[in-house]
Amino acid sequence: MPFSELLRATVFLAAGGATVLAIVAVLGARSEQNEVILLVGAVWWLTATWVGLSLGGAERSAEVMRGPLAAARTVHPGAPGVSLPSPGRIAFIRLWPILAAVFIAGGIGLFFPEVAVIGSGFALLVALAWRNRESAVLAIELRDGVRFLVEPGSALKPVKLIRSPGFTTY
């Protein structure tokens, strides 16, 4: 699976999770008739937005991506041991913790809306902080004429990349 697509999927999944958790929080607070939860939530969501936008700048994204891209091992097409599982499988293996966190926070948030408020803010922060990472990777791929692929591995360990030849334009 191309690394840039995994990054895009991460941002969309985190943003979708933030939206679902915000809906659960609003519905839970409404059923309890507790406006304080929503006022505190609104302050938290604004704070998370500000922090996420601050952490997700283009320069910072390029800096954060430098390490994983530099550590990528180089392979050539057709080399032994290069066959990778399907992109969907790699995406699921890498992104299941986000899904699990959203489902757990959403389930608990049905009874305690405060949990959904906090989870929504964190998911929003992550989505905004990671929003420019895909662009940073694509810029390197276009500049160098390579493609970064994700090696299969645990979601609980840092991502390992494969650097393969891509298309170059002259």
HUPE-V262086 format. One record per run of one state. SS is the DSSP state (h for helix, s for strand, l for the rest). FROM is the first residue (numbers start at 1). TO is the last residue. If there is no record, write none. Layout:
ss=SS from=FROM to=TO
ss=SS from=FROM to=TO
This chain:
ss=l from=1 to=1
ss=s from=2 to=2
ss=h from=3 to=32
ss=l from=33 to=34
ss=h from=35 to=55
ss=l from=56 to=57
ss=h from=58 to=70
ss=l from=71 to=72
ss=s from=73 to=75
ss=l from=76 to=86
ss=h from=87 to=109
ss=l from=110 to=112
ss=h from=113 to=129
ss=l from=130 to=132
ss=h from=133 to=144
ss=l from=145 to=145
ss=s from=146 to=150
ss=l from=151 to=160
ss=s from=161 to=165
ss=l from=166 to=170
